[in-house]
Amino acid sequence: MKEKKQFKGYIQVYTGSGKGKTTAAFGLALRAAGHGYKVYIGR
């Protein structure tokens, strides 16, 4: 019987005043999606 690999999720939260949070979040999400990971962007 073949065992399935279990992958744990990864949560990253961007907070604070100033600029760059949205750009950083979408950049990381696009990189992850490009490598085949599931991506969820919530509000």
Backbone hydrogen bonds, N-H to C=O, Kabsch-Sander energy under -0.5 kcal/mol:
donor,donor_aa,acceptor,acceptor_aa,energy
7,F,5,K,-0.5
15,T,13,V,-0.5
24,A,20,G,-2.3
25,A,21,K,-2.4
26,F,22,T,-2.6
27,G,23,T,-2.1
28,L,24,A,-2.2
29,A,25,A,-2.2
30,L,26,F,-2.5
31,R,27,G,-1.9
32,A,28,L,-2.4
33,A,29,A,-2.6
34,G,30,L,-2.1
35,H,31,R,-0.9
35,H,32,A,-0.7
36,G,33,A,-1.6
37,Y,32,A,-2.3
42,G,40,Y,-0.6
